[in-house]
Amino acid sequence: MAGWLCEDCLGYRVKGKVEWVPERIKKDRRKYAKEMIQPYRENEFSKEFAKANPKRTKEMVKKGAITKEQVSKARNVWSDVKEIRNLKS
């Protein structure tokens, strides 16, 4: 989707139009932010994912999906997403 994101209203502006996000969806994004975090972004393992899902991270290492080195070198890759940035563990 080409356009820019307004973080205050969580509406997307696309070709002069704004797509508004209902309040119930904003609440759900805040409520389920921990479950929505993806483990990778642009082939880089997410520190936010590892912090929010330690058991799943250990399972991924055990199954060989990631290495312990990748976990130790993980970075905050989702800091531009307000719901994840404000996530309290």
Backbone as CSV, one residue per row, in Angstrom:
resi,resn,N_x,N_y,N_z,CA_x,CA_y,CA_z,C_x,C_y,C_z
1,MET,0.846,-1.167,0.000,0.000,0.000,0.000,0.898,1.238,0.000
2,ALA,0.826,2.011,-1.025,1.624,3.219,-1.102,0.931,4.323,-0.325
3,GLY,1.682,5.053,0.453,1.124,6.140,1.242,1.919,6.297,2.518
4,TRP,1.364,7.044,3.446,2.045,7.222,4.714,1.085,6.975,5.851
5,LEU,1.622,6.623,7.016,0.832,6.253,8.174,0.789,7.399,9.168
6,CYS,-0.382,7.764,9.587,-0.571,8.755,10.639,-0.637,7.994,11.957
7,GLU,0.402,8.119,12.803,0.444,7.339,14.038,-0.606,7.775,15.049
8,ASP,-1.064,9.012,14.993,-2.056,9.470,15.961,-3.414,8.831,15.726
9,CYS,-3.814,8.732,14.474,-5.145,8.195,14.184,-5.082,6.784,13.614
10,LEU,-3.893,6.312,13.316,-3.685,5.012,12.670,-4.480,4.905,11.377
11,GLY,-4.544,6.006,10.665,-5.202,6.011,9.367,-4.156,6.100,8.279
12,TYR,-4.366,5.414,7.203,-3.443,5.471,6.075,-3.927,6.512,5.075
13,ARG,-3.016,7.347,4.620,-3.349,8.311,3.586,-2.819,7.749,2.273
14,VAL,-3.727,7.473,1.366,-3.371,6.902,0.084,-3.998,7.758,-1.010
15,LYS,-3.152,8.369,-1.827,-3.616,9.195,-2.949,-4.690,10.187,-2.510
16,GLY,-4.425,10.898,-1.414,-5.329,11.933,-0.959,-6.495,11.450,-0.118
17,LYS,-6.654,10.152,0.041,-7.747,9.602,0.850,-7.166,9.029,2.137
18,VAL,-7.938,9.077,3.196,-7.506,8.521,4.467,-8.382,7.324,4.802
19,GLU,-7.746,6.231,5.144,-8.475,5.045,5.573,-8.450,5.041,7.095
20,TRP,-9.581,5.283,7.717,-9.654,5.367,9.172,-9.798,3.992,9.787
21,VAL,-9.157,3.816,10.929,-9.218,2.553,11.649,-10.165,2.741,12.833
22,PRO,-11.193,1.910,12.942,-12.140,2.047,14.050,-11.458,1.867,15.414
23,GLU,-12.028,2.477,16.418,-11.476,2.424,17.776,-11.361,0.989,18.281
24,ARG,-12.316,0.121,17.945,-12.252,-1.270,18.429,-11.023,-1.987,17.868
25,ILE,-10.633,-1.663,16.648,-9.441,-2.280,16.060,-8.188,-1.730,16.722
26,LYS,-8.168,-0.438,17.027,-7.031,0.139,17.755,-6.858,-0.561,19.104
27,LYS,-7.986,-0.783,19.803,-7.936,-1.461,21.106,-7.427,-2.890,20.952
28,ASP,-7.904,-3.587,19.920,-7.438,-4.953,19.684,-5.954,-4.988,19.361
29,ARG,-5.469,-4.012,18.612,-4.034,-3.961,18.296,-3.216,-3.793,19.566
30,ARG,-3.714,-2.967,20.501,-2.999,-2.796,21.769,-3.097,-4.067,22.613
31,LYS,-4.308,-4.647,22.651,-4.554,-5.824,23.479,-3.746,-7.045,23.020
32,TYR,-3.674,-7.242,21.705,-3.029,-8.431,21.158,-1.656,-8.164,20.540
33,ALA,-1.044,-7.053,20.885,0.258,-6.689,20.299,1.299,-7.787,20.523
34,LYS,1.317,-8.350,21.704,2.306,-9.393,22.019,2.171,-10.600,21.096
35,GLU,0.928,-10.964,20.788,0.686,-12.115,19.929,0.935,-11.814,18.454
36,MET,0.909,-10.545,18.077,1.067,-10.169,16.674,2.527,-9.944,16.258
37,ILE,3.434,-9.877,17.223,4.838,-9.633,16.892,5.372,-10.796,16.057
38,GLN,5.986,-10.482,14.951,6.572,-11.496,14.077,8.047,-11.695,14.463
39,PRO,8.581,-12.914,14.299,9.956,-13.180,14.720,11.023,-12.527,13.840
40,TYR,10.688,-12.232,12.597,11.687,-11.657,11.685,11.154,-10.398,11.020
41,ARG,12.082,-9.518,10.695,11.779,-8.381,9.837,13.004,-8.167,8.971
42,GLU,12.807,-8.270,7.681,13.899,-8.137,6.704,15.077,-9.036,7.075
43,ASN,14.767,-10.300,7.337,15.758,-11.342,7.650,16.551,-11.094,8.925
44,GLU,16.036,-10.257,9.805,16.710,-10.001,11.079,15.791,-10.457,12.205
45,PHE,16.350,-11.249,13.142,15.549,-11.758,14.247,15.190,-10.629,15.200
46,SER,13.968,-10.649,15.684,13.408,-9.571,16.501,13.644,-9.775,17.993
47,LYS,14.260,-8.783,18.614,14.464,-8.806,20.055,13.122,-8.678,20.786
48,GLU,12.196,-7.903,20.197,10.870,-7.754,20.794,10.149,-9.105,20.847
49,PHE,10.285,-9.891,19.763,9.671,-11.218,19.729,10.277,-12.106,20.808
50,ALA,11.601,-12.115,20.906,12.283,-12.958,21.888,11.878,-12.580,23.311
51,LYS,11.735,-11.286,23.575,11.356,-10.815,24.907,9.894,-11.160,25.218
52,ALA,9.016,-11.006,24.244,7.588,-11.262,24.452,7.247,-12.746,24.448
53,ASN,8.054,-13.557,23.763,7.758,-14.984,23.596,8.985,-15.845,23.903
54,PRO,9.464,-15.848,25.148,10.690,-16.608,25.454,10.557,-18.115,25.222
55,LYS,9.377,-18.677,25.515,9.198,-20.125,25.313,9.237,-20.470,23.827
56,ARG,8.556,-19.667,23.016,8.561,-19.918,21.561,9.965,-19.749,20.996
57,THR,10.716,-18.786,21.519,12.090,-18.576,21.045,12.947,-19.801,21.363
58,LYS,12.812,-20.332,22.577,13.568,-21.534,22.952,13.191,-22.722,22.064
59,GLU,11.896,-22.850,21.759,11.446,-23.926,20.874,12.047,-23.772,19.479
60,MET,12.125,-22.534,18.997,12.696,-22.282,17.668,14.177,-22.671,17.645
61,VAL,14.903,-22.386,18.724,16.322,-22.758,18.802,16.436,-24.279,18.843
62,LYS,15.592,-24.906,19.653,15.634,-26.364,19.793,15.349,-27.059,18.463
63,LYS,14.413,-26.511,17.683,14.054,-27.108,16.398,15.022,-26.728,15.283
64,GLY,15.941,-25.815,15.564,16.927,-25.432,14.560,16.466,-24.332,13.616
65,ALA,15.349,-23.684,13.926,14.854,-22.599,13.070,15.741,-21.361,13.188
66,ILE,16.316,-21.165,14.374,17.267,-20.068,14.616,18.387,-20.599,15.492
67,THR,19.468,-19.851,15.562,20.597,-20.249,16.408,20.629,-19.381,17.664
68,LYS,21.353,-19.856,18.670,21.527,-19.067,19.898,22.232,-17.751,19.587
69,GLU,23.114,-17.788,18.596,23.832,-16.574,18.193,22.864,-15.530,17.638
70,GLN,21.887,-15.975,16.840,20.890,-15.047,16.304,20.076,-14.415,17.432
71,VAL,19.754,-15.197,18.439,18.995,-14.672,19.577,19.831,-13.643,20.332
72,SER,21.101,-13.949,20.559,21.951,-13.013,21.303,22.239,-11.734,20.517
73,LYS,22.214,-11.808,19.190,22.463,-10.632,18.364,21.171,-9.936,17.907
74,ALA,20.026,-10.385,18.422,18.739,-9.811,18.014,18.684,-8.322,18.333
75,ARG,17.992,-7.596,17.446,17.830,-6.141,17.619,16.347,-5.801,17.652
76,ASN,16.055,-4.608,18.161,14.684,-4.096,18.133,14.377,-3.675,16.710
77,VAL,13.620,-4.488,16.016,13.312,-4.215,14.612,11.892,-3.693,14.415
78,TRP,11.092,-3.690,15.466,9.703,-3.246,15.364,9.476,-1.930,16.104
79,SER,10.508,-1.151,16.349,10.369,0.080,17.137,9.526,1.149,16.446
80,ASP,9.266,1.008,15.158,8.430,1.988,14.457,6.938,1.682,14.568
81,VAL,6.585,0.563,15.169,5.179,0.194,15.338,4.765,0.582,16.758
82,LYS,3.834,1.540,16.856,3.474,2.134,18.140,3.006,1.086,19.153
83,GLU,2.166,0.143,18.747,1.638,-0.849,19.686,2.741,-1.722,20.272
84,ILE,3.729,-2.036,19.478,4.842,-2.869,19.950,5.815,-2.018,20.766
85,ARG,6.050,-0.805,20.319,6.954,0.098,21.033,6.447,0.360,22.442
86,ASN,5.129,0.445,22.630,4.542,0.712,23.938,4.175,-0.548,24.703
87,LEU,4.586,-1.694,24.197,4.251,-2.976,24.823,4.940,-3.112,26.169
88,LYS,4.157,-3.493,27.154,4.704,-3.735,28.502,4.719,-5.234,28.722
89,SER,5.868,-5.774,29.041,5.986,-7.229,29.233,5.553,-7.625,30.612
